[in-house]
């Protein structure tokens, strides 16, 4: 039996961060990853000379990625990753907060009858961005470059603290769904769709309206997101940590502090950091041998976790085109959020989808495909073109492209259960490509060399993420984990002794930066005596 002071389960960004933080302090740490490579929802792969991102298309720095590179001496070059927003033939390259005015003009051009409503929405976005600056100390007197006399600094700090506390109060009131806030600001359904339909349903107001500020914070690792992951994995082993791949955990005994993998190998831990799906942790764990209070806490937490669901997943189409990168760069940019039709989705992805899924018996293929056509026509797509950031990402004169959109796991899984999942994936691939070819990139469909796709069911199968979710828990029901940024230090605690958790399933709303932060917090907990 292998024994380690700390074992980390899961080689995604949270697990790698935790293991690297521990190894850097000289701790005896082992990371176990169930797949053949680390990365989880952050990975790159190459097919026929074209590099694609299998998960996150880029990284949000958020004041975490670049400091991580510096702290652990990771030699990964970060390239610019400009974001473009587009609707029909109107394109806007985001250049920080100053692009908000241009964004307002774009929306007014699309909806001239709703100019006042656009102003109200943009003002709300600007106010939330202002709250972000206060929250993260951007405008704090302590962070000013110009040195100040103490007699000047103290009053300035007192004024800022009052502003900070007022901001905290406002933020605490912004945990309601962003759709409700948009309803307060506008009655124009298409306008609200265009602003919000690329967010997960019921995303909290603060997160959704502040996202405009994050567009300018994206970076792209040279060599792909996978190069960043590989650098972290290598840094762990260089510091004396150990990585084992193809080691899927199938049983957890918290009382004996042991793990068992699918091959029958056993591991004993002093402390455990679980960075995978919390449903899996509580399903695989036994409570035999735990103290009565621990058993009761475990039972309550397990019940709360298992009855909740992950947020919408994503459907991604990967394709290679016999077109030069300049063709795509001339139309938009390397990373684009694009909506082909200003009318927006309306009820297509909500009420209509629910009605379709409520049908008894097998789903009528013709109705599903008719729904799919309208879903694509009015949806918002995320398009990523690695070669426009990194010239090594595709053969000369050719381009790899990733087209993705939020997609409901329940539909994908229902179709898989009915036996026509592969056929459905081909229909989605064709619909995505033809939609973008008829709008943003004319003629693209005729230049496709090959294409393939990943559905929510594919993500569930490969990564083991409940409902194929890429951001953790659904906002449409009560979230069973920490949601307050002031309690993030508590988010890594579990109902099991000496077991901590990190990643997208322990804090909501989640993303790459959250995974890094919780990975660091969990590691610090394990370093305590």
Secondary structure as a PSIPRED ss2 file (coil, helix, strand):
# PSIPRED VFORMAT (PSIPRED V4.0)

   1 X C   1.000  0.000  0.000
   2 X E   0.000  0.000  1.000
   3 X E   0.000  0.000  1.000
   4 X E   0.000  0.000  1.000
   5 X E   0.000  0.000  1.000
   6 X E   0.000  0.000  1.000
   7 X E   0.000  0.000  1.000
   8 X E   0.000  0.000  1.000
   9 X E   0.000  0.000  1.000
  10 X C   1.000  0.000  0.000
  11 X C   1.000  0.000  0.000
  12 X C   1.000  0.000  0.000
  13 X H   0.000  1.000  0.000
  14 X H   0.000  1.000  0.000
  15 X H   0.000  1.000  0.000
  16 X H   0.000  1.000  0.000
  17 X H   0.000  1.000  0.000
  18 X H   0.000  1.000  0.000
  19 X H   0.000  1.000  0.000
  20 X H   0.000  1.000  0.000
  21 X H   0.000  1.000  0.000
  22 X H   0.000  1.000  0.000
  23 X H   0.000  1.000  0.000
  24 X H   0.000  1.000  0.000
  25 X C   1.000  0.000  0.000
  26 X C   1.000  0.000  0.000
  27 X C   1.000  0.000  0.000
  28 X C   1.000  0.000  0.000
  29 X E   0.000  0.000  1.000
  30 X E   0.000  0.000  1.000
  31 X E   0.000  0.000  1.000
  32 X E   0.000  0.000  1.000
  33 X C   1.000  0.000  0.000
  34 X C   1.000  0.000  0.000
  35 X C   1.000  0.000  0.000
  36 X C   1.000  0.000  0.000
  37 X C   1.000  0.000  0.000
  38 X C   1.000  0.000  0.000
  39 X C   1.000  0.000  0.000
  40 X C   1.000  0.000  0.000
  41 X C   1.000  0.000  0.000
  42 X C   1.000  0.000  0.000
  43 X C   1.000  0.000  0.000
  44 X E   0.000  0.000  1.000
  45 X E   0.000  0.000  1.000
  46 X E   0.000  0.000  1.000
  47 X E   0.000  0.000  1.000
  48 X C   1.000  0.000  0.000
  49 X C   1.000  0.000  0.000
  50 X E   0.000  0.000  1.000
  51 X E   0.000  0.000  1.000
  52 X E   0.000  0.000  1.000
  53 X E   0.000  0.000  1.000
  54 X C   1.000  0.000  0.000
  55 X C   1.000  0.000  0.000
  56 X C   1.000  0.000  0.000
  57 X C   1.000  0.000  0.000
  58 X C   1.000  0.000  0.000
  59 X E   0.000  0.000  1.000
  60 X E   0.000  0.000  1.000
  61 X C   1.000  0.000  0.000
  62 X C   1.000  0.000  0.000
  63 X C   1.000  0.000  0.000
  64 X C   1.000  0.000  0.000
  65 X H   0.000  1.000  0.000
  66 X H   0.000  1.000  0.000
  67 X H   0.000  1.000  0.000
  68 X H   0.000  1.000  0.000
  69 X H   0.000  1.000  0.000
  70 X H   0.000  1.000  0.000
  71 X H   0.000  1.000  0.000
  72 X C   1.000  0.000  0.000
  73 X C   1.000  0.000  0.000
  74 X C   1.000  0.000  0.000
  75 X C   1.000  0.000  0.000
  76 X C   1.000  0.000  0.000
  77 X C   1.000  0.000  0.000
  78 X E   0.000  0.000  1.000
  79 X E   0.000  0.000  1.000
  80 X E   0.000  0.000  1.000
  81 X C   1.000  0.000  0.000
  82 X C   1.000  0.000  0.000
  83 X E   0.000  0.000  1.000
  84 X E   0.000  0.000  1.000
  85 X E   0.000  0.000  1.000
  86 X E   0.000  0.000  1.000
  87 X E   0.000  0.000  1.000
  88 X C   1.000  0.000  0.000
  89 X C   1.000  0.000  0.000
  90 X E   0.000  0.000  1.000
  91 X E   0.000  0.000  1.000
  92 X E   0.000  0.000  1.000
  93 X E   0.000  0.000  1.000
  94 X C   1.000  0.000  0.000
  95 X C   1.000  0.000  0.000
  96 X C   1.000  0.000  0.000
  97 X H   0.000  1.000  0.000
  98 X H   0.000  1.000  0.000
  99 X H   0.000  1.000  0.000
 100 X H   0.000  1.000  0.000
 101 X H   0.000  1.000  0.000
 102 X H   0.000  1.000  0.000
 103 X H   0.000  1.000  0.000
 104 X H   0.000  1.000  0.000
 105 X H   0.000  1.000  0.000
 106 X H   0.000  1.000  0.000
 107 X H   0.000  1.000  0.000
 108 X H   0.000  1.000  0.000
 109 X H   0.000  1.000  0.000
 110 X H   0.000  1.000  0.000
 111 X C   1.000  0.000  0.000
 112 X H   0.000  1.000  0.000
 113 X H   0.000  1.000  0.000
 114 X H   0.000  1.000  0.000
 115 X H   0.000  1.000  0.000
 116 X H   0.000  1.000  0.000
 117 X H   0.000  1.000  0.000
 118 X H   0.000  1.000  0.000
 119 X H   0.000  1.000  0.000
 120 X H   0.000  1.000  0.000
 121 X H   0.000  1.000  0.000
 122 X H   0.000  1.000  0.000
 123 X H   0.000  1.000  0.000
 124 X H   0.000  1.000  0.000
 125 X H   0.000  1.000  0.000
 126 X H   0.000  1.000  0.000
 127 X H   0.000  1.000  0.000
 128 X H   0.000  1.000  0.000
 129 X H   0.000  1.000  0.000
 130 X H   0.000  1.000  0.000
 131 X H   0.000  1.000  0.000
 132 X H   0.000  1.000  0.000
 133 X H   0.000  1.000  0.000
 134 X H   0.000  1.000  0.000
 135 X H   0.000  1.000  0.000
 136 X C   1.000  0.000  0.000
 137 X C   1.000  0.000  0.000
 138 X C   1.000  0.000  0.000
 139 X C   1.000  0.000  0.000
 140 X C   1.000  0.000  0.000
 141 X H   0.000  1.000  0.000
 142 X H   0.000  1.000  0.000
 143 X H   0.000  1.000  0.000
 144 X C   1.000  0.000  0.000
 145 X C   1.000  0.000  0.000
 146 X C   1.000  0.000  0.000
 147 X C   1.000  0.000  0.000
 148 X C   1.000  0.000  0.000
 149 X C   1.000  0.000  0.000
 150 X H   0.000  1.000  0.000
 151 X H   0.000  1.000  0.000
 152 X H   0.000  1.000  0.000
 153 X H   0.000  1.000  0.000
 154 X H   0.000  1.000  0.000
 155 X H   0.000  1.000  0.000
 156 X H   0.000  1.000  0.000
 157 X H   0.000  1.000  0.000
 158 X H   0.000  1.000  0.000
 159 X H   0.000  1.000  0.000
 160 X H   0.000  1.000  0.000
 161 X H   0.000  1.000  0.000
 162 X H   0.000  1.000  0.000
 163 X H   0.000  1.000  0.000
 164 X H   0.000  1.000  0.000
 165 X H   0.000  1.000  0.000
 166 X H   0.000  1.000  0.000
 167 X H   0.000  1.000  0.000
 168 X H   0.000  1.000  0.000
 169 X H   0.000  1.000  0.000
 170 X H   0.000  1.000  0.000
 171 X H   0.000  1.000  0.000
 172 X H   0.000  1.000  0.000
 173 X C   1.000  0.000  0.000
 174 X C   1.000  0.000  0.000
 175 X C   1.000  0.000  0.000
 176 X C   1.000  0.000  0.000
 177 X E   0.000  0.000  1.000
 178 X H   0.000  1.000  0.000
 179 X H   0.000  1.000  0.000
 180 X H   0.000  1.000  0.000
 181 X H   0.000  1.000  0.000
 182 X H   0.000  1.000  0.000
 183 X H   0.000  1.000  0.000
 184 X H   0.000  1.000  0.000
 185 X H   0.000  1.000  0.000
 186 X C   1.000  0.000  0.000
 187 X C   1.000  0.000  0.000
 188 X C   1.000  0.000  0.000
 189 X H   0.000  1.000  0.000
 190 X H   0.000  1.000  0.000
 191 X H   0.000  1.000  0.000
 192 X H   0.000  1.000  0.000
 193 X H   0.000  1.000  0.000
 194 X H   0.000  1.000  0.000
 195 X H   0.000  1.000  0.000
 196 X H   0.000  1.000  0.000
 197 X C   1.000  0.000  0.000
 198 X C   1.000  0.000  0.000
 199 X C   1.000  0.000  0.000
 200 X C   1.000  0.000  0.000
 201 X C   1.000  0.000  0.000
 202 X C   1.000  0.000  0.000
 203 X C   1.000  0.000  0.000
 204 X E   0.000  0.000  1.000
 205 X H   0.000  1.000  0.000
 206 X H   0.000  1.000  0.000
 207 X H   0.000  1.000  0.000
 208 X H   0.000  1.000  0.000
 209 X H   0.000  1.000  0.000
 210 X H   0.000  1.000  0.000
 211 X H   0.000  1.000  0.000
 212 X H   0.000  1.000  0.000
 213 X H   0.000  1.000  0.000
 214 X H   0.000  1.000  0.000
 215 X H   0.000  1.000  0.000
 216 X H   0.000  1.000  0.000
 217 X H   0.000  1.000  0.000
 218 X E   0.000  0.000  1.000
 219 X E   0.000  0.000  1.000
 220 X E   0.000  0.000  1.000
 221 X E   0.000  0.000  1.000
 222 X C   1.000  0.000  0.000
 223 X C   1.000  0.000  0.000
 224 X C   1.000  0.000  0.000
 225 X H   0.000  1.000  0.000
 226 X H   0.000  1.000  0.000
 227 X H   0.000  1.000  0.000
 228 X H   0.000  1.000  0.000
 229 X H   0.000  1.000  0.000
 230 X H   0.000  1.000  0.000
 231 X H   0.000  1.000  0.000
 232 X H   0.000  1.000  0.000
 233 X H   0.000  1.000  0.000
 234 X H   0.000  1.000  0.000
 235 X H   0.000  1.000  0.000
 236 X H   0.000  1.000  0.000
 237 X H   0.000  1.000  0.000
 238 X H   0.000  1.000  0.000
 239 X C   1.000  0.000  0.000
 240 X C   1.000  0.000  0.000
 241 X C   1.000  0.000  0.000
 242 X E   0.000  0.000  1.000
 243 X E   0.000  0.000  1.000
 244 X E   0.000  0.000  1.000
 245 X C   1.000  0.000  0.000
 246 X C   1.000  0.000  0.000
 247 X C   1.000  0.000  0.000
 248 X C   1.000  0.000  0.000
 249 X E   0.000  0.000  1.000
 250 X E   0.000  0.000  1.000
 251 X E   0.000  0.000  1.000
 252 X E   0.000  0.000  1.000
 253 X E   0.000  0.000  1.000
 254 X C   1.000  0.000  0.000
 255 X C   1.000  0.000  0.000
 256 X C   1.000  0.000  0.000
 257 X C   1.000  0.000  0.000
 258 X E   0.000  0.000  1.000
 259 X E   0.000  0.000  1.000
 260 X E   0.000  0.000  1.000
 261 X E   0.000  0.000  1.000
 262 X C   1.000  0.000  0.000
 263 X C   1.000  0.000  0.000
 264 X C   1.000  0.000  0.000
 265 X C   1.000  0.000  0.000
 266 X E   0.000  0.000  1.000
 267 X E   0.000  0.000  1.000
 268 X E   0.000  0.000  1.000
 269 X E   0.000  0.000  1.000
 270 X E   0.000  0.000  1.000
 271 X E   0.000  0.000  1.000
 272 X E   0.000  0.000  1.000
 273 X E   0.000  0.000  1.000
 274 X E   0.000  0.000  1.000
 275 X C   1.000  0.000  0.000
 276 X C   1.000  0.000  0.000
 277 X C   1.000  0.000  0.000
 278 X H   0.000  1.000  0.000
 279 X H   0.000  1.000  0.000
 280 X H   0.000  1.000  0.000
 281 X H   0.000  1.000  0.000
 282 X H   0.000  1.000  0.000
 283 X H   0.000  1.000  0.000
 284 X H   0.000  1.000  0.000
 285 X E   0.000  0.000  1.000
 286 X E   0.000  0.000  1.000
 287 X C   1.000  0.000  0.000
 288 X C   1.000  0.000  0.000
 289 X C   1.000  0.000  0.000
 290 X C   1.000  0.000  0.000
 291 X C   1.000  0.000  0.000
 292 X H   0.000  1.000  0.000
 293 X H   0.000  1.000  0.000
 294 X H   0.000  1.000  0.000
 295 X H   0.000  1.000  0.000
 296 X H   0.000  1.000  0.000
 297 X H   0.000  1.000  0.000
 298 X H   0.000  1.000  0.000
 299 X H   0.000  1.000  0.000
 300 X H   0.000  1.000  0.000
 301 X H   0.000  1.000  0.000
 302 X H   0.000  1.000  0.000
 303 X H   0.000  1.000  0.000
 304 X H   0.000  1.000  0.000
 305 X H   0.000  1.000  0.000
 306 X H   0.000  1.000  0.000
 307 X C   1.000  0.000  0.000
 308 X C   1.000  0.000  0.000
 309 X C   1.000  0.000  0.000
 310 X E   0.000  0.000  1.000
 311 X C   1.000  0.000  0.000
 312 X C   1.000  0.000  0.000
 313 X E   0.000  0.000  1.000
 314 X E   0.000  0.000  1.000
 315 X E   0.000  0.000  1.000
 316 X E   0.000  0.000  1.000
 317 X E   0.000  0.000  1.000
 318 X E   0.000  0.000  1.000
 319 X E   0.000  0.000  1.000
 320 X E   0.000  0.000  1.000
 321 X E   0.000  0.000  1.000
 322 X C   1.000  0.000  0.000
 323 X C   1.000  0.000  0.000
 324 X C   1.000  0.000  0.000
 325 X H   0.000  1.000  0.000
 326 X H   0.000  1.000  0.000
 327 X H   0.000  1.000  0.000
 328 X H   0.000  1.000  0.000
 329 X H   0.000  1.000  0.000
 330 X H   0.000  1.000  0.000
 331 X H   0.000  1.000  0.000
 332 X C   1.000  0.000  0.000
 333 X C   1.000  0.000  0.000
 334 X C   1.000  0.000  0.000
 335 X E   0.000  0.000  1.000
 336 X E   0.000  0.000  1.000
 337 X E   0.000  0.000  1.000
 338 X E   0.000  0.000  1.000
 339 X E   0.000  0.000  1.000
 340 X C   1.000  0.000  0.000
 341 X C   1.000  0.000  0.000
 342 X C   1.000  0.000  0.000
 343 X C   1.000  0.000  0.000
 344 X C   1.000  0.000  0.000
 345 X C   1.000  0.000  0.000
 346 X C   1.000  0.000  0.000
 347 X C   1.000  0.000  0.000
 348 X C   1.000  0.000  0.000
 349 X C   1.000  0.000  0.000
 350 X C   1.000  0.000  0.000
 351 X H   0.000  1.000  0.000
 352 X H   0.000  1.000  0.000
 353 X H   0.000  1.000  0.000
 354 X H   0.000  1.000  0.000
 355 X H   0.000  1.000  0.000
 356 X H   0.000  1.000  0.000
 357 X H   0.000  1.000  0.000
 358 X C   1.000  0.000  0.000
 359 X C   1.000  0.000  0.000
 360 X C   1.000  0.000  0.000
 361 X C   1.000  0.000  0.000
 362 X C   1.000  0.000  0.000
 363 X C   1.000  0.000  0.000
 364 X C   1.000  0.000  0.000
 365 X H   0.000  1.000  0.000
 366 X H   0.000  1.000  0.000
 367 X H   0.000  1.000  0.000
 368 X H   0.000  1.000  0.000
 369 X H   0.000  1.000  0.000
 370 X H   0.000  1.000  0.000
 371 X H   0.000  1.000  0.000
 372 X H   0.000  1.000  0.000
 373 X H   0.000  1.000  0.000
 374 X H   0.000  1.000  0.000
 375 X H   0.000  1.000  0.000
 376 X H   0.000  1.000  0.000
 377 X H   0.000  1.000  0.000
 378 X H   0.000  1.000  0.000
 379 X C   1.000  0.000  0.000
 380 X E   0.000  0.000  1.000
 381 X E   0.000  0.000  1.000
 382 X E   0.000  0.000  1.000
 383 X E   0.000  0.000  1.000
 384 X E   0.000  0.000  1.000
 385 X C   1.000  0.000  0.000
 386 X H   0.000  1.000  0.000
 387 X H   0.000  1.000  0.000
 388 X H   0.000  1.000  0.000
 389 X C   1.000  0.000  0.000
 390 X C   1.000  0.000  0.000
 391 X H   0.000  1.000  0.000
 392 X H   0.000  1.000  0.000
 393 X H   0.000  1.000  0.000
 394 X C   1.000  0.000  0.000
 395 X C   1.000  0.000  0.000
 396 X C   1.000  0.000  0.000
 397 X C   1.000  0.000  0.000
 398 X C   1.000  0.000  0.000
 399 X E   0.000  0.000  1.000
 400 X E   0.000  0.000  1.000
 401 X E   0.000  0.000  1.000
 402 X E   0.000  0.000  1.000
 403 X E   0.000  0.000  1.000
 404 X E   0.000  0.000  1.000
 405 X E   0.000  0.000  1.000
 406 X E   0.000  0.000  1.000
 407 X E   0.000  0.000  1.000
 408 X C   1.000  0.000  0.000
 409 X H   0.000  1.000  0.000
 410 X H   0.000  1.000  0.000
 411 X H   0.000  1.000  0.000
 412 X H   0.000  1.000  0.000
 413 X H   0.000  1.000  0.000
 414 X H   0.000  1.000  0.000
 415 X H   0.000  1.000  0.000
 416 X H   0.000  1.000  0.000
 417 X H   0.000  1.000  0.000
 418 X C   1.000  0.000  0.000
 419 X C   1.000  0.000  0.000
 420 X C   1.000  0.000  0.000
 421 X H   0.000  1.000  0.000
 422 X H   0.000  1.000  0.000
 423 X H   0.000  1.000  0.000
 424 X H   0.000  1.000  0.000
 425 X H   0.000  1.000  0.000
 426 X H   0.000  1.000  0.000
 427 X H   0.000  1.000  0.000
 428 X H   0.000  1.000  0.000
 429 X H   0.000  1.000  0.000
 430 X H   0.000  1.000  0.000
 431 X H   0.000  1.000  0.000
 432 X H   0.000  1.000  0.000
 433 X H   0.000  1.000  0.000
 434 X H   0.000  1.000  0.000
 435 X H   0.000  1.000  0.000
 436 X H   0.000  1.000  0.000
 437 X H   0.000  1.000  0.000
 438 X C   1.000  0.000  0.000
 439 X C   1.000  0.000  0.000
 440 X C   1.000  0.000  0.000
 441 X C   1.000  0.000  0.000
 442 X C   1.000  0.000  0.000
 443 X C   1.000  0.000  0.000
 444 X H   0.000  1.000  0.000
 445 X H   0.000  1.000  0.000
 446 X H   0.000  1.000  0.000
 447 X H   0.000  1.000  0.000
 448 X E   0.000  0.000  1.000
 449 X E   0.000  0.000  1.000
 450 X E   0.000  0.000  1.000
 451 X E   0.000  0.000  1.000
 452 X E   0.000  0.000  1.000
 453 X E   0.000  0.000  1.000
 454 X E   0.000  0.000  1.000
 455 X C   1.000  0.000  0.000
 456 X H   0.000  1.000  0.000
 457 X H   0.000  1.000  0.000
 458 X H   0.000  1.000  0.000
 459 X H   0.000  1.000  0.000
 460 X H   0.000  1.000  0.000
 461 X H   0.000  1.000  0.000
 462 X H   0.000  1.000  0.000
 463 X H   0.000  1.000  0.000
 464 X C   1.000  0.000  0.000
 465 X C   1.000  0.000  0.000
 466 X H   0.000  1.000  0.000
 467 X H   0.000  1.000  0.000
 468 X H   0.000  1.000  0.000
 469 X C   1.000  0.000  0.000
 470 X C   1.000  0.000  0.000
 471 X C   1.000  0.000  0.000
 472 X C   1.000  0.000  0.000
 473 X E   0.000  0.000  1.000
 474 X C   1.000  0.000  0.000
 475 X C   1.000  0.000  0.000
 476 X C   1.000  0.000  0.000
 477 X C   1.000  0.000  0.000
 478 X C   1.000  0.000  0.000
 479 X C   1.000  0.000  0.000
 480 X C   1.000  0.000  0.000
 481 X C   1.000  0.000  0.000
 482 X E   0.000  0.000  1.000
 483 X C   1.000  0.000  0.000
 484 X C   1.000  0.000  0.000
 485 X H   0.000  1.000  0.000
 486 X H   0.000  1.000  0.000
 487 X H   0.000  1.000  0.000
 488 X H   0.000  1.000  0.000
 489 X H   0.000  1.000  0.000
 490 X H   0.000  1.000  0.000
 491 X C   1.000  0.000  0.000
 492 X C   1.000  0.000  0.000
 493 X E   0.000  0.000  1.000
 494 X C   1.000  0.000  0.000
 495 X C   1.000  0.000  0.000
 496 X C   1.000  0.000  0.000
 497 X C   1.000  0.000  0.000
 498 X C   1.000  0.000  0.000
 499 X E   0.000  0.000  1.000
 500 X E   0.000  0.000  1.000
 501 X E   0.000  0.000  1.000
 502 X C   1.000  0.000  0.000
 503 X C   1.000  0.000  0.000
 504 X C   1.000  0.000  0.000
 505 X C   1.000  0.000  0.000
 506 X C   1.000  0.000  0.000
 507 X E   0.000  0.000  1.000
 508 X C   1.000  0.000  0.000
 509 X C   1.000  0.000  0.000
 510 X C   1.000  0.000  0.000
 511 X C   1.000  0.000  0.000
 512 X H   0.000  1.000  0.000
 513 X H   0.000  1.000  0.000
 514 X H   0.000  1.000  0.000
 515 X H   0.000  1.000  0.000
 516 X H   0.000  1.000  0.000
 517 X H   0.000  1.000  0.000
 518 X H   0.000  1.000  0.000
 519 X H   0.000  1.000  0.000
 520 X H   0.000  1.000  0.000
 521 X H   0.000  1.000  0.000
 522 X H   0.000  1.000  0.000
 523 X H   0.000  1.000  0.000
 524 X H   0.000  1.000  0.000
 525 X H   0.000  1.000  0.000
 526 X H   0.000  1.000  0.000
 527 X H   0.000  1.000  0.000
 528 X C   1.000  0.000  0.000
 529 X C   1.000  0.000  0.000
